[in-house]
Amino acid sequence: MCGICGFTGYRQDQKTVIERMMKAIEHRGPDSEGSFCREKITLGFRRLSIIDLEDGQQPMESADGNLHIVFNGEIYDYKELRAELEASGISFCTHSDTEVLVNTIQQYGEKALDKLRGMFGFAVWNEKEQTLMLARDFFGIKPVYYAEIDGHFVFASEIKSILAFPGYERKVNQKALEQYLSFQYSPLEETFFKGIYKLMPGHMLLYKNGSYEIKTYFKPKLTPGQWDHKTNMAQLRSQLSEILKDSVKHHMLSDVEVGAFLSGGVDSGYLASSSGADQAFTVGFDEGDRYSEVNKAAKVAEKAGLKHHVKIISKQEFWDALPDVMYHMDEPLADASAVALYFLSKEAAGHVKVVLSGEGADELFGGYNIYHEPISLRGFRYVPKFIKKPLAALFKKLPDFKGRDFIIRGSKTVEERFIGNANMFSVEDREKLLKTKLTHVTPQQIVAPYYKKVEGLNDIAKMQYIDINFWLQGDILLKADKMSMAHSLESRVPFLDINVFNYTKKLPIDYRCNKEATKRAFRIAAKRHIPEATANKKKLGFPVPIRVWLKEDKYYNKVMEKLTGETAKKYFDTVALKKLMEDHRNGKADNSRKIWTVYVFLIWHEVYMESDEVNVPA
């Protein structure tokens, strides 16, 4: 795992500039650095040594010397690809996956992307054609950002590296803020920094002669109808077990020790138990069993014979870490579990360089509790539309009571009600709250083109598809990458393997989610490795006691000070924010997630926008 950066065009100070850009992402690769400078291209690289510790230095060139690459990630089928390339006459100087990757691109061009199995963000300079190619992996496990600054095309693994390029003026992208209030992350291609964009998952970018084009090379479409109905549950269990076993085996390839994150749930329990890892890592809060799965994780670790490391996060540690978390995130993310993941990664980094993590299982196998919703709302299908619409409008005006939200949601189609696993502020609420210039683009308008691509599918499959294309990349994988790399730790995600996806995309809906269970097929396969109670455990997520802490004087006052401060007044109606806080404290409503969403943005703004230089907070 590494950090990459670079820019096109000549600068007299290009060596100084690339060193500044590399320094900004030193945490991604503390082991070594390298750069490649020519008149029309400058590439920079920070290395975290995982495979071929001695000879895997970058930038690296192809066998013919034409291509020059900087690469962040892992290619898990590099040994198979190397054998294929050697058979065609290409010789190798190292044992690294980077050299295999650059020569695969040399051999197959853009079609090389179809042959890769792994996670990646890379840049390749073609000396003969004078072109730059950027690519990001299938699901967005590894980030790639880019911008055009004073005639230079600039790219990096993290936004903070682009901020180190001379001439960029930091400005808040208010379109991103508007959508962030609903999604709890920005779903847009343009980031929170005006003029800086993210390359989307499954996309590549080709830059030549001062302009660029972006192409899609992979779309993660689900096809639950394409299944061999002769396959029974026993066969499915066997097939799925073998596919997962193969993925875990490939994800364990490393020249350093690989550990595992471990919660009390089925995903991490399966990986920790089946991988052959020796060490596992868990965090929790000292706020009762509701906010800690340490004991459940300990039982899994004991059964698997793992050395179990536990970190209990104190309230003070949690709140003190938030500026550092926002610095490493680059953009605001209102998922409080990112802070917990920050401490989990820190704990693991004290013992290993690589960990396995369970991201992606819920999206691919149908694990989120909200996927039950189409089943529970099934009765509303028989209510005519002309009754449902006015019914929802009526209930919206009534005071909150048990069942009110159920009726409102049941009166809507899945396309109207579901934008992903988080839905913070309604359009009406965010428009009342924001004082900035609004686009009035609704979350439903943003997800609509994706729903159109799967309009023939079952509602559960549609929800999975939205989560894969929004929630997974915008929240789950972003925090996994940024929080692990903050501590120079490589996080690998065996469930987001292209071979696993190609199998799970065909799973019938009943094998994903039914009345009894979510993630049904996976739970059955996992029982070979973990206790039945763990395999059957209901999805909990990563619970953080924000709701409780916001009622305590110390943190209530801390947050209220931010929510009524000068920066808040610039962007928000602070009277409305104050009411959210008071209603929460007085038990009138659980506003904790809405409050946290605004508070996190204000912390991020302080780190990135309120000083001349962006530095790691003290």
Disulfide bonds with the S-S distance in Angstrom:
none
